[in-house]
């Protein structure tokens, strides 16, 4: 029998849904099984939202304020509860903001003209 293609991009041979597509319940069952193996208890919604928010902060360089807009969070505190900056990102931010004092004056902190 020739292989036929599903109209769905992601399919699973054990799925009973039309076109053998993934469903939300099947996705959650995979997520929950992985959490058990990892010894974690993370809700799928919070886990994926946290992962994406942190990825945008650390890898893409999106600011917390822009992330608040994109994620439709009501407050910056909500963003902070999901998005976590890694040490490398914090170091990068701190190093990019350093301005050597000798650029603006002598070592005593007074400008010489």
FENUR-V307300 format. One record per residue. N is the residue number from 0. RES is the residue in one small letter. SS is DSSP state (H for helix, E for strand, L for the rest). PHI is phi in degrees with one decimal (999 if undefined). BURIAL is + if it has 16 or more other C-alpha atoms within 10 Angstrom, else -. Layout:
n=<N & N>
res=<RES & RES>
ss=<SS & SS>
phi=<PHI & PHI>
burial=<BURIAL & BURIAL>
This chain:
n=<0 & 1 & 2 & 3 & 4 & 5 & 6 & 7 & 8 & 9 & 10 & 11 & 12 & 13 & 14 & 15 & 16 & 17 & 18 & 19 & 20 & 21 & 22 & 23 & 24 & 25 & 26 & 27 & 28 & 29 & 30 & 31 & 32 & 33 & 34 & 35 & 36 & 37 & 38 & 39 & 40 & 41 & 42 & 43 & 44 & 45 & 46 & 47 & 48 & 49 & 50 & 51 & 52 & 53 & 54 & 55 & 56 & 57 & 58 & 59 & 60 & 61 & 62 & 63 & 64 & 65 & 66 & 67 & 68 & 69 & 70 & 71 & 72 & 73 & 74 & 75 & 76 & 77 & 78 & 79 & 80 & 81 & 82 & 83 & 84 & 85 & 86 & 87 & 88 & 89 & 90 & 91 & 92 & 93 & 94 & 95 & 96 & 97 & 98 & 99 & 100 & 101 & 102 & 103 & 104 & 105 & 106 & 107 & 108 & 109 & 110 & 111 & 112>
res=<x & x & x & x & x & x & x & x & x & x & x & x & x & x & x & x & x & x & x & x & x & x & x & x & x & x & x & x & x & x & x & x & x & x & x & x & x & x & x & x & x & x & x & x & x & x & x & x & x & x & x & x & x & x & x & x & x & x & x & x & x & x & x & x & x & x & x & x & x & x & x & x & x & x & x & x & x & x & x & x & x & x & x & x & x & x & x & x & x & x & x & x & x & x & x & x & x & x & x & x & x & x & x & x & x & x & x & x & x & x & x & x & x>
ss=<L & L & L & L & L & L & L & L & L & L & E & L & L & L & L & L & L & H & H & H & E & L & L & H & H & H & H & H & H & H & H & H & H & H & H & H & H & H & L & L & L & L & L & H & H & H & H & H & H & H & H & H & H & H & H & H & H & H & H & H & L & L & L & H & H & H & H & H & H & H & H & L & L & L & L & H & H & H & H & H & H & H & L & L & L & L & H & H & H & H & H & H & H & H & H & H & L & L & L & L & H & H & H & L & L & L & L & L & L & L & L & L & L>
phi=<999 & -71.9 & -70.8 & -109.1 & -106.1 & -82.6 & -73.2 & -100.2 & -69.2 & -105.0 & -130.5 & -138.6 & -62.6 & -91.5 & -72.9 & -96.8 & -81.6 & -54.2 & 69.9 & 54.3 & -79.3 & -73.4 & -117.0 & -59.9 & -68.2 & -67.7 & -59.3 & -64.5 & -66.9 & -65.1 & -60.4 & -64.4 & -63.8 & -65.7 & -63.8 & -62.8 & -61.8 & -80.3 & 73.0 & -116.0 & -129.4 & -125.3 & -62.2 & -59.6 & -63.6 & -65.7 & -63.5 & -73.7 & -68.0 & -65.6 & -61.4 & -68.0 & -62.0 & -66.1 & -62.8 & -63.3 & -69.7 & -82.0 & -100.4 & -94.0 & 87.6 & -69.8 & -76.1 & -59.9 & -68.4 & -67.7 & -64.8 & -61.3 & -68.0 & -63.6 & -87.9 & 58.5 & -80.8 & -76.2 & -143.2 & -65.6 & -63.0 & -64.2 & -61.0 & -63.1 & -75.4 & -102.8 & -90.2 & -118.2 & -85.0 & -76.8 & -55.4 & -61.2 & -68.5 & -61.4 & -62.0 & -60.6 & -64.5 & -64.3 & -69.1 & -76.2 & -97.8 & -77.3 & -120.4 & -61.4 & -65.8 & -63.5 & -67.5 & -106.5 & 177.2 & -79.9 & -69.3 & -85.8 & 93.2 & -102.4 & -78.1 & -111.3 & -120.2>
burial=<- & - & - & - & - & - & - & - & - & - & + & - & - & - & - & - & - & - & + & + & + & + & - & - & - & + & - & - & - & - & - & + & - & - & - & - & - & - & - & - & - & - & - & + & - & - & - & - & - & + & - & - & + & + & + & + & + & + & - & - & - & + & - & + & - & - & + & + & - & - & - & - & - & - & - & - & - & - & + & + & - & + & + & + & + & - & - & - & - & - & - & - & - & - & - & - & - & - & - & - & - & - & - & - & - & - & - & - & - & - & - & - & ->
